[in-house]
C-alpha cells in the first residue's frame, strides 16, 4: 500500500508534470496566439447613423446594432444579473475559475456535464479572437488568451468589453443595443424583469429570445432571478414581483426621428464611396447632413399632397382586387330612414388575412369594403377596426378611362365600390376617404444658392415603393425651364429687357427630313412685336427659337454649360430652345441658383460633417461660396489637416487651437448684371407687369402670388405632349425645383375633363407646369420662406433705370400707365423716344385676343 507520504510525492510529481506539459503547450502555441493589445484601443463595429442638420436621426446603416456603453452607463442591476448568471466569482479569479473548471471536468468524467467552466474573461477571449468550435485545442488557446487579457486589462474593462460585445439576438450586440431592440428603451430605463430577460440571452440568444420564444424566455428569466436572489443581489419580494411580470418584448428599430429615405440613401452612398462599404457600415460614423427637419418634412408633404391631387383629378382606377365575388350569401336590409344597406358576409379573420401582405404608404392603407350605403360605405382596416367613408370622401372617384379622359361624376356609392373590394383609404377630417396608390411620379429639391447646401430633397412618392431617386437619377426633358438660360445668353449677346422681338409663327423647311418645322406657342396665341421681359414671362416658344437663332447654337451650348449642364445633354438643334434637353431636377436647380446668387456656379452638397463614434469631427464641409468680396479666412473651424477643393478633413480635439480655414470662392460664370436682369424678368413671370396692355397678359407662374412675396422669381416648364411638368423658382436665399411626370415615358400627364368639385361638369384642361408642378413648389416655399425676411435682390453696379414706353420699349416722357421704369446695363439703354401718343390704344381694352388665367399654361 502507498503511504500518505508516497501519495503526496506522486501527486506532486503529477502536478509538476502537468505544469511542464502546460508550459510546453503554451510555448508551442505562443507564436500563434493572437495579440490582445488591440483590446486596449478597440474600435467597436457600430452602425453608421445619418442625421439632419438639427440633429434628428434619419436612418441607420449596418447589420450589427450596437450602442457602446461604459460600465458607469450600465445599471448596477444589469451588472449584477450578468455576474450572477455568467460568472459569480468574476472578481475573484485570474481569468480561469478553478472551481468551475473542476466542476466541468467532473461532469465530463461522470457523464453529467453541467457546464460552468467558461468565465466572462474566457468568453471575451472567444468572442474577440476564436471560433466557437468545440475542441480541446481551442479551449486551451482560450485559457491562455484569458491569462493575457487578465494581465493587460482591469476587471471592469474586461466586463465592459463583454457587455458590449456579446451577441443577444436580432442582430443586436451588447446590452445597449439589446435594450433598444427588444424594449425601445435606454438601458437605464429597464425594469428588473426586463433586465433578467436580457441577462439570460447570452446562453442561447436564438432559442431563448423573448420575441420568437417567449415561453423559453420566461423560463430563463426565472433562472436569472433565482441566481440573483441566491447571490444576494435582490430580495425574495423583488424576485417574486419580477417573476409575475409578463414578457413584453417586441422588436424595435432605430428611433427614426425624421423619415427622409431618399436623403438617407444619398448620404449612405457618399459614405460608401468615401470609406468603403465595410468601414462605412461598422465605423460608427455619425453623418450630419445639410437638410433641416422642418424643410425636409415640408418638401415631403408638398410632393405627396401634389401627387395625390394630380391623381385624384384623373379619376379612380378601381380596387386593388376583390376578396371574393358578391354571391347569394350577401344580404340587403332596410334601415329606419328607408336607406338600403348591403352587407357582405365576410368574416373579420378573412379580411385580416387578405390585408396582411399589403403595404401602407404615407397616410393611405389597405381596407376591405364590408358595407355599402347609398352615399357612404364602411370598410375594415388591417387591424380589424371598422371606419366609415362619407360621400365627401367618395364623390371625387370618377372612373379613370385614360390619362386624358374620365367618366362622368358618380351619383351613388355603388357606382364606385362593390362589396369585398380591397381598396386604399386615408384619414379625412370626418372619418376616412377613398384613395389609391398613385402611378405618377414627382420630385422636389431645394438648395442654398450661396453655397449649394441641399436643404430638402424628395425623390418620389415613396422610397418603399421605388428606390429610384428622381432628384439625381431621372434625366427628363426640361421644357420651358430651359428658356431663362437661352434668354440669359441673348442678354449676353446685346439684347435688353426692353428689346422688341417678333412673336409670330415660324415655318421652316427642313431639307434633311423633307418637312416643315412649325414650333408653336402654348396656347397658340401670338402677340406680334413684344418686349423681351414679357416674352419670357409669358413663355413664348417662338421667341425662344428666334433668340437661339440670333445668338447661334455654337455660342448657346457653351454658354449653357456655364450653368453646370453637360454639353452632351444639350441637343445641337433649335429644339433646344423649347426644352428638348434632358436634365435632372438637381441640375436644373443648380442652374437657377446662378441667377439667385448673382452669377456664380455652386456645387450641391449634402454632408455637412462626419463624426466618429466618440464625437470627434473627421470631416467638415468647406463648400465654394458665391461671393466677390469674401474675407480670405474665417476663424470658426478647428485646425484642418488637409484642405481640398470642396471639404476640410479634420482630426480635432477640444484642446486644439482654432486655426483659419481658407474660403473657397465659387467661379463666376455670368455677370452680376445679367443675373439681376434675368431675376427681374423671372419676377415678372410670377407678378406680371403692364396690366393695362391689351392683349391682357400675366406671367405663367402667377399662382405663386399666393405667397405674397415680391422677392421671388420663377419659371414654369412643360414638355411636348406634357410628358413632364416643371416649376423652378427662388428667393435670394433658397432655390427650389419641382417636377412631375410618369416613369413610363409612353405616358403623358394628360388632361382632366371634369373637375373634382362633387360632380360639377366643367372642362379643366391640360396638365401644364403651372397646374401640375407649381403647387408643390408653392406649398414647400410657403414653409421655406416663413423664416426668411423679405430680401429684394441687390442691384449691382453698372446698371441704370430709365422710363420706357411699354409697347415699343423706347424712351418716353409719359408717367401714366403706358410707361414703366426698366433696368439696363450702362450703354445699352434706348436712345430714341416714342414718336406719338398711343396711350389710348393701350388703355382701350377692346382687343379680342385676351389670355385668361386658364389660358396661360406654360
C-alpha positions in Angstrom: 0.0 0.0 0.0 1.1 3.5 -0.7 1.8 5.6 2.3 0.4 9.1 2.6 4.0 10.3 2.1 4.3 8.4 -1.2 0.9 9.5 -2.3 1.9 13.2 -1.8 5.1 12.6 -3.7 3.2 11.1 -6.5 0.7 13.9 -6.6 3.5 16.5 -6.6 5.2 14.7 -9.5 2.0 14.6 -11.4 1.3 18.3 -10.7 4.9 19.1 -11.8 4.5 17.0 -14.9 1.1 18.8 -15.6 2.7 22.2 -15.2 5.6 21.2 -17.5 3.1 19.9 -20.1 1.0 23.0 -19.8 4.2 25.2 -20.2 5.2 23.1 -23.2 1.8 23.5 -24.8 1.9 27.2 -24.1 5.4 27.6 -25.6 4.3 25.7 -28.7 1.2 27.8 -29.1 2.6 31.2 -28.1 3.7 32.2 -31.6 0.2 31.5 -32.9 -1.7 33.2 -30.1 -3.4 36.5 -31.1 -2.2 39.7 -29.6 -4.7 41.1 -27.1 -3.1 44.6 -27.3 -5.9 45.6 -29.7 -8.4 45.4 -26.8 -6.8 48.5 -25.3 -7.8 50.7 -28.2 -10.8 48.9 -29.6 -12.9 50.3 -32.4 -16.4 49.0 -32.0 -18.2 47.8 -35.1 -21.1 50.2 -34.7 -23.6 51.2 -37.4 -23.5 54.4 -39.4 -26.1 57.0 -38.4 -27.5 59.7 -40.7 -28.8 62.9 -39.0 -30.5 66.1 -40.2 -28.7 69.4 -39.7 -30.8 69.9 -36.5 -29.7 66.5 -35.1 -32.7 64.3 -35.8 -31.9 60.7 -36.7 -32.8 60.0 -40.3 -31.5 56.5 -40.8 -29.1 53.8 -39.6 -27.0 51.6 -41.8 -25.2 48.4 -40.8 -26.3 44.9 -40.0 -24.9 44.9 -36.4 -26.9 47.0 -33.9 -24.6 48.2 -31.2 -24.7 51.1 -28.7 -21.3 51.0 -26.9 -21.6 51.9 -23.2 -19.1 52.4 -20.4 -19.6 50.4 -17.3 -20.8 53.5 -15.5 -23.5 53.9 -18.1 -24.9 50.4 -17.3 -27.4 50.0 -14.4 -25.9 48.1 -11.4 -28.8 45.6 -11.5 -27.8 44.6 -15.0 -24.2 44.1 -14.0 -25.4 42.0 -11.0 -27.6 39.9 -13.2 -24.7 39.2 -15.6 -22.3 38.3 -12.8 -24.9 36.1 -11.0 -25.8 34.3 -14.2 -22.5 34.0 -16.1 -19.6 34.3 -13.6 -20.4 34.8 -9.9 -16.6 34.6 -9.0 -15.5 37.0 -11.8 -13.8 39.5 -9.4 -12.0 36.6 -7.5 -10.4 34.5 -10.2 -7.5 35.2 -12.6 -9.3 34.5 -15.9 -9.9 30.8 -15.3 -12.2 29.7 -12.4 -10.6 26.6 -10.8 -13.8 25.7 -9.1 -15.9 26.0 -12.2 -13.2 24.2 -14.2 -13.1 21.3 -11.7 -16.9 21.1 -11.8 -16.8 20.9 -15.6 -14.1 18.2 -15.6 -16.0 16.1 -13.1 -19.1 16.5 -15.1 -17.3 15.2 -18.2 -16.0 12.2 -16.3 -19.3 11.3 -14.7 -21.4 12.0 -17.8 -23.3 14.8 -16.0 -21.9 17.8 -17.8 -23.5 20.9 -16.2 -21.1 23.5 -17.8 -19.7 26.3 -15.7 -16.1 26.3 -17.0 -16.3 29.4 -19.2 -15.6 32.6 -17.3 -16.5 36.1 -18.6 -12.8 36.6 -19.4 -12.8 33.3 -21.4 -16.0 34.4 -23.3 -14.3 37.7 -24.1 -11.3 35.7 -25.5 -13.6 33.5 -27.5 -15.8 36.3 -28.8 -12.9 38.5 -29.9 -10.2 36.0 -31.1 -11.6 32.5 -31.5 -14.3 30.5 -33.2 -17.0 28.6 -31.3 -15.7 25.1 -32.4 -15.8 22.5 -29.5 -12.2 21.2 -29.4 -9.7 20.8 -26.6 -7.1 22.8 -28.6 -9.5 25.8 -28.9 -10.3 25.5 -25.1 -6.6 25.6 -24.2 -6.0 28.6 -26.5 -8.9 30.3 -24.9 -7.4 29.8 -21.4 -4.0 31.2 -22.5 -5.6 34.2 -24.1 -7.6 34.8 -21.0 -4.4 34.9 -18.9 -3.1 37.6 -21.3 -6.3 39.6 -21.1 -6.3 39.5 -17.3 -2.7 40.7 -17.3 -3.4 43.6 -19.6 -6.9 44.9 -18.5 -8.7 45.6 -15.3 -11.7 43.5 -14.3 -14.0 46.4 -15.1 -12.5 46.9 -18.5 -13.0 43.1 -19.2 -16.6 43.2 -18.0 -17.3 46.3 -20.2 -15.9 44.5 -23.2 -18.1 41.5 -22.6 -21.3 43.5 -22.1 -20.7 45.5 -25.3 -19.5 42.6 -27.5 -21.9 39.7 -26.7 -24.5 38.7 -29.3 -28.0 39.0 -28.0 -30.2 38.2 -31.0 -32.0 40.1 -33.7 -28.6 41.5 -34.8 -28.1 43.3 -31.5 -24.7 43.2 -30.0 -24.2 44.4 -26.4 -26.8 45.3 -23.9 -27.2 48.9 -25.0 -28.4 47.8 -28.4 -30.5 44.9 -27.0 -32.4 47.3 -24.7 -33.3 49.3 -27.8 -34.2 46.3 -30.0 -36.4 44.5 -27.5 -37.9 47.3 -25.5 -37.2 50.5 -27.3 -35.6 51.9 -24.2 -32.3 53.2 -22.9 -30.6 50.5 -20.8 -31.1 52.6 -17.7 -34.8 52.6 -18.2 -35.2 48.8 -18.0 -37.2 47.1 -15.2 -35.8 44.2 -13.2 -37.9 41.8 -15.2 -36.6 43.1 -18.5 -33.0 43.1 -17.2 -33.4 39.4 -16.3 -34.7 38.6 -19.7 -31.7 40.3 -21.4 -29.2 38.8 -18.9 -30.5 35.3 -19.9 -29.9 35.8 -23.6 -26.1 35.1 -23.8 -26.7 31.4 -23.1 -28.8 31.0 -26.3 -30.0 34.2 -27.9 -32.0 32.4 -30.6 -33.8 29.8 -28.6 -34.4 31.9 -25.5 -35.4 35.0 -27.5 -38.4 36.9 -25.9 -39.8 37.8 -29.3 -39.6 34.4 -31.1 -39.7 32.1 -28.0 -41.4 34.0 -25.1 -42.1 30.7 -23.3 -38.4 29.8 -23.2 -37.5 33.4 -22.3 -39.9 33.2 -19.3 -38.2 30.1 -18.0 -34.7 31.6 -18.5 -35.8 34.8 -16.7 -36.8 32.8 -13.7 -33.4 31.1 -13.6 -31.6 34.5 -13.8 -33.8 36.0 -11.0 -33.2 32.9 -8.8 -29.4 33.3 -9.2 -29.6 37.0 -8.4 -31.5 36.1 -5.3 -29.0 33.4 -4.2 -26.2 35.9 -4.8 -28.0 38.3 -2.6 -28.4 40.9 -5.3 -32.2 41.1 -4.9 -34.7 40.3 -2.2 -37.3 37.5 -2.3 -40.0 40.1 -2.8 -38.2 41.7 -5.8 -37.8 38.2 -7.3 -41.4 37.3 -6.8 -42.6 40.7 -8.3 -40.4 40.4 -11.3 -41.5 36.8 -11.9 -45.1 37.9 -12.2 -44.3 40.4 -14.9 -45.4 39.4 -18.5 -42.9 39.1 -21.3 -43.4 42.4 -23.1 -40.6 42.4 -25.7 -41.4 43.4 -29.3 -38.9 44.3 -32.0 -38.0 47.9 -32.2 -36.0 49.6 -35.0 -33.7 52.6 -34.6 -35.6 55.6 -33.2 -36.0 57.4 -36.5 -37.0 61.0 -35.8 -37.2 62.2 -39.4 -38.3 59.9 -42.2 -36.2 61.0 -45.2 -35.2 57.8 -47.1 -34.0 59.5 -50.3 -31.7 61.8 -48.3 -30.5 58.8 -46.2 -29.6 56.9 -49.3 -27.8 59.8 -50.9 -25.7 60.2 -47.7 -25.2 56.5 -47.4 -23.9 56.2 -51.0 -21.5 59.1 -50.4 -20.2 57.5 -47.3 -19.6 54.1 -49.0 -17.8 55.9 -51.8 -15.6 57.7 -49.3 -14.8 54.9 -46.8 -15.8 51.7 -48.5 -18.8 49.6 -47.5 -17.3 47.7 -44.6 -15.9 50.7 -42.9 -19.0 52.8 -43.5 -21.2 50.2 -42.0 -19.1 49.4 -39.0 -17.1 52.5 -38.2 -19.8 54.1 -36.0 -19.8 57.3 -38.1 -22.3 60.0 -37.3 -23.2 61.8 -40.6 -24.8 65.2 -40.3 -26.5 66.4 -43.5 -27.4 69.9 -44.6 -31.2 69.3 -44.6 -33.3 70.6 -41.8 -36.2 68.6 -40.4 -38.7 71.4 -41.0 -37.9 71.9 -44.6 -37.5 68.2 -45.4 -40.9 67.4 -43.9 -42.4 70.3 -45.8 -40.9 69.0 -49.0 -42.2 65.5 -48.4 -45.7 66.8 -47.7 -45.7 69.1 -50.7 -44.7 66.3 -53.1 -47.1 63.7 -51.7 -50.1 66.0 -51.5 -49.4 67.3 -55.0 -49.2 63.7 -56.3 -52.5 62.9 -54.6 -54.1 66.0 -56.1 -53.0 65.1 -59.6 -54.0 61.5 -59.2 -57.5 62.4 -57.9 -58.1 64.8 -60.8 -57.6 61.9 -63.2 -60.1 59.6 -61.7 -60.4 56.3 -59.8 -58.8 53.2 -61.3 -60.7 50.7 -59.3 -60.0 48.3 -56.4 -56.6 46.6 -55.9 -58.5 43.3 -56.0 -61.7 41.7 -54.7 -61.8 39.5 -51.7 -64.4 37.4 -53.2 -67.2 38.0 -55.7 -70.6 39.1 -54.5 -72.8 36.0 -54.2 -76.1 34.8 -52.9 -74.9 35.0 -49.3 -74.9 38.8 -49.4 -78.0 40.3 -47.9 -79.7 43.7 -48.3 -81.6 45.2 -45.4 -83.6 48.4 -44.9 -82.7 50.9 -42.3 -85.1 53.1 -40.2 -84.6 56.0 -42.6 -85.6 53.9 -45.6 -82.0 53.6 -46.9 -80.8 50.3 -48.2 -77.6 48.7 -46.9 -75.9 45.7 -48.4 -73.7 43.8 -46.0 -71.0 41.4 -47.2 -70.9 38.0 -45.5 -67.1 38.2 -45.0 -65.5 37.4 -41.7 -63.1 39.6 -39.9 -60.5 36.8 -40.0 -60.8 36.6 -43.8 -60.3 40.4 -44.0 -57.2 40.5 -41.8 -55.6 37.6 -43.6 -56.3 39.2 -47.0 -54.9 42.6 -45.9 -51.8 41.3 -44.1 -49.5 41.1 -47.1 -50.4 44.6 -48.3 -48.3 47.7 -47.5 -49.4 51.1 -46.3 -47.8 54.2 -47.9 -47.8 57.6 -46.1 -51.4 58.2 -44.9 -53.0 55.5 -47.1 -53.6 52.0 -46.0 -55.5 48.9 -47.4 -59.0 48.1 -46.4 -61.9 45.9 -47.4 -65.4 47.2 -48.3 -67.8 45.5 -46.0 -71.0 47.6 -46.3 -72.4 49.9 -48.9 -74.9 52.7 -48.3 -76.4 54.9 -51.0 -73.8 57.6 -50.4 -71.4 56.1 -47.9 -69.5 53.0 -47.2 -68.0 51.0 -44.3 -64.6 49.5 -44.6 -62.4 47.3 -42.3 -58.7 48.1 -41.9 -55.7 45.8 -41.4 -56.1 45.8 -37.6 -59.7 44.7 -37.9 -61.2 48.1 -36.9 -64.2 49.4 -38.9 -64.4 53.0 -40.3 -66.8 55.0 -42.3 -66.4 56.8 -45.6 -68.9 59.6 -46.3 -69.9 60.9 -49.7 -67.4 63.7 -49.5 -64.7 61.1 -49.4 -66.2 59.2 -52.4 -67.5 61.8 -54.8 -64.2 62.5 -56.4 -64.0 59.0 -57.8 -65.0 59.5 -61.4 -63.9 56.4 -63.3 -60.5 56.6 -64.9 -60.7 56.0 -68.7 -57.2 57.1 -69.8 -54.8 60.0 -69.0 -56.9 62.4 -71.0 -60.4 61.3 -70.1 -62.5 60.5 -67.0 -66.1 59.3 -66.8 -68.9 61.4 -65.5 -69.2 62.0 -61.8 -70.7 59.2 -59.7 -74.1 59.6 -58.0 -74.2 56.5 -55.8 -71.6 54.6 -53.8 -72.4 51.5 -55.9 -71.1 53.5 -59.0 -67.7 53.3 -57.3 -67.4 50.4 -54.9 -68.6 46.8 -54.6 -68.7 44.6 -51.6 -65.4 42.8 -50.9 -63.3 45.4 -52.8 -59.8 45.7 -51.5 -59.1 49.4 -51.7 -56.8 52.1 -50.2 -58.2 54.6 -47.8 -56.8 57.6 -45.9 -57.9 59.5 -42.8 -60.1 62.6 -43.5 -61.5 65.4 -41.5 -64.5 63.2 -40.8 -63.9 59.5 -40.9 -61.9 58.2 -43.9 -61.8 58.9 -47.6 -61.3 56.6 -50.6 -57.8 56.8 -52.0 -55.5 54.8 -54.3 -51.8 54.3 -54.8 -50.7 56.9 -57.4 -49.0 55.9 -60.6 -47.5 59.4 -61.4 -44.0 60.3 -60.0 -42.6 63.6 -58.8 -39.5 65.1 -57.2 -38.5 68.3 -55.4 -35.1 69.6 -54.5 -34.1 72.8 -52.7 -30.7 74.4 -52.4 -29.0 77.3 -50.7 -27.8 79.3 -53.7 -24.9 80.8 -51.8 -23.0 77.5 -51.2 -25.0 74.6 -52.7 -26.2 73.1 -49.4 -29.1 70.8 -50.1 -32.0 72.0 -47.8 -34.5 69.3 -48.8 -34.8 66.6 -51.4 -37.7 64.2 -52.2 -37.0 61.7 -55.0 -40.5 60.2 -55.4 -43.8 59.4 -53.8 -42.5 56.6 -51.6 -39.0 55.1 -51.2 -40.7 51.9 -50.1 -42.5 51.8 -53.4 -39.5 52.8 -55.6 -35.8 53.5 -54.6 -35.2 55.3 -57.8 -34.2 58.9 -56.8 -35.7 61.2 -59.4 -33.8 64.2 -58.0 -30.5 62.9 -59.1 -31.1 60.0 -61.4 -34.1 61.0 -63.6 -32.9 62.9 -66.7 -36.1 64.4 -68.1 -36.8 66.9 -70.8 -37.0 70.3 -69.1 -39.4 72.1 -71.4 -39.6 75.8 -70.8 -37.4 75.6 -67.8 -34.5 76.0 -70.3 -35.7 79.3 -71.6 -34.2 81.5 -68.9 -30.7 80.2 -69.9 -31.4 80.9 -73.6 -32.6 84.4 -72.6 -29.5 84.9 -70.5 -27.3 84.1 -73.5 -29.3 86.7 -75.5 -28.7 89.3 -72.9 -25.0 88.5 -73.0 -25.2 89.0 -76.8 -26.6 92.5 -76.7 -30.4 92.1 -76.0 -32.0 94.1 -73.2 -35.2 93.6 -71.2 -36.8 96.2 -73.5 -35.7 94.7 -76.8 -38.6 94.1 -79.2 -38.8 90.6 -80.6 -41.4 89.3 -83.1 -43.9 86.9 -81.6 -45.1 85.4 -84.9 -45.4 81.8 -86.2 -42.3 80.1 -87.6 -42.4 77.9 -90.7 -39.0 76.4 -91.5 -38.3 73.9 -94.3 -36.1 71.1 -93.0 -34.3 69.9 -96.1 -32.9 66.8 -94.3 -36.4 65.5 -93.2 -38.4 67.0 -96.0 -40.9 68.5 -93.6 -41.7 72.0 -92.4 -40.9 72.7 -88.7 -43.6 74.8 -87.1 -42.9 75.5 -83.4 -46.0 76.9 -81.7 -46.7 78.9 -78.7 -48.7 77.2 -75.9 -51.5 78.3 -76.2 -51.1 79.1 -79.9 -51.6 82.9 -79.4 -49.2 85.4 -81.0 -48.8 89.0 -79.9 -46.6 90.3 -82.7 -43.9 92.7 -81.5 -43.3 92.1 -77.8 -40.7 93.1 -75.3 -38.1 90.7 -74.1 -39.3 90.8 -70.5 -42.9 90.0 -71.4 -41.8 87.2 -73.8 -40.0 85.3 -71.1 -42.8 85.9 -68.5 -45.4 84.6 -71.0 -43.0 81.8 -72.1 -43.3 82.4 -75.8 -41.9 79.4 -77.6 -41.3 81.1 -80.9 -39.4 84.0 -79.2 -37.1 81.4 -77.6 -36.4 79.9 -81.0 -35.7 83.3 -82.6 -33.3 84.2 -79.7 -31.5 81.0 -80.1 -31.1 81.7 -83.9 -29.8 85.1 -83.2 -27.2 84.0 -80.7 -26.3 80.8 -82.5 -26.0 77.2 -81.3 -22.2 77.4 -81.3 -22.4 80.1 -78.6 -25.5 79.0 -76.8 -24.4 75.4 -75.9 -21.1 76.5 -74.3 -23.0 79.3 -72.6 -25.5 76.8 -71.1 -22.6 74.7 -69.9 -21.5 77.5 -67.7 -24.6 76.8 -65.5 -23.3 73.2 -64.9 -25.2 71.5 -67.7 -23.4 68.7 -69.5 -23.0 69.8 -73.2 -23.7 66.2 -74.2 -27.2 66.5 -72.7 -27.9 69.6 -74.9 -29.2 68.8 -78.4 -27.4 70.7 -81.2 -30.6 71.8 -82.9 -33.2 74.5 -82.4 -35.5 72.2 -80.4 -33.1 73.1 -77.5 -34.9 76.4 -77.2 -38.1 74.5 -76.5 -36.6 72.3 -73.8 -35.7 69.1 -75.5 -32.6 68.8 -73.3 -32.8 66.1 -70.6 -31.6 67.2 -67.2 -32.2 66.1 -63.6 -34.1 68.3 -61.1 -30.8 68.7 -59.2 -29.1 70.0 -62.3 -32.0 72.4 -63.1 -32.0 73.8 -59.5 -28.2 74.3 -59.7 -28.6 76.3 -62.9 -31.3 78.5 -61.4 -29.1 79.1 -58.3 -26.7 81.0 -60.6 -29.4 83.6 -61.1 -30.3 83.7 -57.4 -26.7 84.2 -56.1 -25.7 86.9 -58.6 -23.9 84.8 -61.2 -21.9 82.1 -59.5 -21.8 78.3 -60.2 -22.2 76.4 -56.9 -21.8 72.7 -56.3 -24.6 70.9 -54.4 -23.5 69.1 -51.3 -25.3 67.0 -48.7 -22.9 66.1 -45.9 -22.0 68.9 -43.6 -19.8 67.0 -41.3 -18.8 63.5 -40.2 -18.0 62.4 -36.6 -16.6 59.2 -35.2 -18.5 57.2 -32.5 -16.8 59.4 -29.9 -18.0 62.7 -31.4 -14.6 63.6 -32.9 -15.0 65.6 -36.1 -13.4 63.7 -39.0 -14.7 65.8 -41.9 -16.2 69.3 -42.2 -17.6 70.5 -45.5 -16.0 73.6 -46.9 -18.0 74.4 -50.0 -17.2 77.1 -52.5 -19.2 80.2 -51.7 -20.9 82.6 -54.1 -19.2 85.9 -53.4 -16.9 88.5 -54.9 -15.6 90.2 -51.8 -15.1 87.4 -49.2 -12.8 87.7 -46.2 -9.8 85.5 -47.0 -10.1 83.5 -43.8 -12.6 82.6 -41.1 -11.6 81.5 -37.6 -14.6 79.5 -36.6 -13.5 76.0 -37.5 -10.9 73.7 -35.9 -7.5 73.2 -37.3 -7.5 71.4 -40.7 -5.1 68.6 -41.5 -6.0 68.6 -45.2 -7.9 71.1 -47.3 -9.4 70.0 -50.7 -11.5 72.0 -53.1 -14.8 71.1 -51.5 -14.1 69.9 -48.0 -11.9 70.1 -44.9 -10.6 66.9 -43.5 -10.3 67.3 -39.7 -8.9 65.3 -36.8 -9.7 67.5 -33.8 -9.9 67.6 -30.1 -11.4 70.1 -27.8 -7.9 71.2 -26.8 -6.7 72.1 -30.3 -6.4 75.7 -31.1 -8.7 77.1 -33.7 -7.0 77.8 -37.0 -8.1 79.8 -40.1 -9.8 77.9 -42.9 -9.4 79.5 -46.4 -12.6 80.4 -48.1 -13.1 78.8 -51.5 -14.8 81.1 -53.9 -17.3 79.7 -56.4 -16.5 80.6 -60.0 -18.3 83.5 -61.5 -20.0 82.3 -64.7 -22.2 85.2 -65.7 -22.1 88.8 -64.8 -24.0 90.2 -61.8 -25.8 92.5 -64.1 -27.0 89.5 -66.3 -28.2 87.6 -63.2 -30.1 90.6 -61.8 -31.8 91.3 -65.2 -32.9 87.7 -65.5 -34.2 87.7 -62.0 -36.2 90.8 -62.9 -37.7 89.0 -65.9 -38.4 85.9 -63.9 -40.1 88.0 -61.2 -42.5 89.2 -63.9 -43.3 85.6 -64.7 -44.9 85.5 -61.3 -46.0 89.0 -60.6 -46.6 90.2 -64.1 -46.4 93.8 -65.4 -48.2 96.1 -67.8 -51.6 95.1 -66.6 -53.1 97.8 -68.8 -51.7 96.5 -72.0 -54.0 94.6 -74.4 -53.9 91.7 -75.2 -54.2 91.3 -71.4 -51.4 89.1 -70.0 -49.9 87.7 -66.9 -46.9 85.5 -66.3 -47.2 81.8 -66.4 -46.1 81.5 -62.8 -48.9 83.8 -61.5 -50.2 81.2 -59.0 -47.2 81.9 -56.8 -48.7 85.3 -55.9 -50.5 83.5 -53.1 -47.2 83.6 -51.2 -47.5 87.4 -51.1 -43.8 87.8 -51.6 -42.4 90.2 -54.2 -38.9 88.9 -53.6 -39.3 85.7 -55.6 -38.8 84.7 -59.2 -39.5 81.6 -61.2 -40.3 79.8 -64.4 -42.8 77.1 -65.4 -41.9 74.3 -67.8 -43.9 71.8 -69.8 -42.5 69.4 -72.5 -44.0 68.4 -75.7 -47.2 66.3 -75.2 -47.0 67.2 -71.5 -44.8 64.2 -70.5 -43.0 66.4 -67.9 -44.1 69.4 -66.0 -41.7 71.7 -64.0 -41.6 74.8 -61.9 -38.3 76.3 -60.7 -38.1 79.4 -58.6 -36.1 81.1 -56.0 -35.7 83.9 -53.5 -32.3 85.4 -52.6 -31.6 82.6 -50.1 -33.3 79.5 -51.4 -33.9 77.9 -54.8 -36.3 75.1 -55.5 -37.2 72.9 -58.4 -40.4 70.8 -58.6 -41.0 68.1 -61.3 -43.9 65.8 -62.0 -44.3 63.1 -64.7 -44.6 59.3 -65.3 -41.6 57.0 -65.0 -43.1 55.2 -68.1 -42.1 57.6 -71.0 -45.0 56.5 -73.1 -47.5 58.2 -70.7 -48.2 61.9 -70.6 -49.8 63.9 -67.9 -52.9 64.3 -70.0 -55.8 66.5 -69.0 -58.9 66.5 -66.8 -62.3 66.5 -68.5 -64.2 67.3 -65.2 -63.1 69.0 -62.0 -63.4 67.2 -58.7 -65.9 69.6 -57.2 -68.5 67.0 -56.3 -69.6 66.2 -59.8 -69.8 69.7 -61.4 -69.4 69.2 -65.1 -66.6 71.5 -66.2 -63.7 71.2 -68.5 -60.5 71.9 -66.7 -57.9 71.5 -69.4 -54.4 70.1 -69.8 -51.8 69.4 -67.2 -49.0 72.0 -67.5 -46.2 73.2 -65.3 -48.2 75.8 -63.5 -51.0 73.4 -62.8 -49.1 70.2 -62.1 -45.7 71.1 -60.7 -46.0 74.5 -59.3 -48.5 73.6 -56.5 -45.8 71.5 -54.8 -43.3 74.4 -55.2 -45.8 76.8 -53.6 -46.6 74.5 -50.7 -42.9 74.0 -49.9 -41.8 77.6 -50.4 -44.6 78.8 -48.1 -42.8 77.0 -45.3 -39.3 77.7 -46.5 -39.9 81.5 -46.8 -41.7 81.7 -43.5 -38.5 82.2 -41.5 -36.7 84.3 -44.2 -37.3 88.0 -44.2 -38.2 89.8 -47.4 -34.9 90.4 -49.2 -35.0 92.0 -52.6 -32.2 91.2 -55.0 -29.5 93.8 -54.7 -29.0 95.9 -57.8 -25.4 95.6 -58.9 -23.2 98.4 -60.2 -23.1 99.4 -63.8 -26.9 99.3 -64.1 -29.3 102.1 -64.7 -33.1 102.6 -64.7 -35.0 104.7 -67.3 -38.6 105.2 -68.1 -39.8 103.4 -71.3 -42.9 103.0 -73.3 -44.4 99.6 -72.6 -45.4 98.8 -76.1 -42.4 100.0 -78.1 -39.6 99.7 -75.5 -38.5 103.2 -76.4 -37.9 106.1 -74.1 -40.9 108.2 -73.0 -41.7 111.3 -71.0 -45.1 109.9 -70.0 -45.7 109.0 -66.4 -49.0 107.2 -66.8 -49.7 103.5 -67.1 -48.4 103.4 -70.6 -44.9 103.6 -69.2 -42.6 101.9 -66.7 -39.1 102.0 -65.4 -36.8 99.4 -66.9 -33.2 98.3 -66.0 -30.4 98.4 -68.4 -26.7 97.8 -68.3 -24.7 101.0 -68.8 -24.5 101.8 -72.5 -27.5 99.6 -73.5 -30.5 101.8 -72.7 -32.6 103.0 -75.7 -31.8 106.5 -77.0 -34.9 107.0 -79.1 -38.1 108.4 -77.7 -41.6 107.2 -78.7 -42.8 109.4 -81.6 -46.5 109.5 -80.9 -49.1 109.2 -78.2 -50.6 105.7 -78.4 -51.9 105.6 -74.8 -55.5 105.5 -76.0 -54.7 102.3 -77.8 -53.0 100.9 -74.8 -55.9 101.7 -72.5 -58.7 100.9 -74.9 -59.3 97.3 -73.8 -61.2 96.4 -77.0 -58.6 93.9 -78.2 -60.3 90.5 -78.5 -57.0 88.5 -78.2 -57.2 88.1 -74.4 -55.5 85.3 -72.4 -57.4 84.2 -69.3 -55.9 82.6 -66.3 -56.8 79.2 -67.6 -55.3 80.0 -71.0 -51.8 80.6 -69.6 -50.3 77.1 -69.5 -46.5 77.2 -69.6 
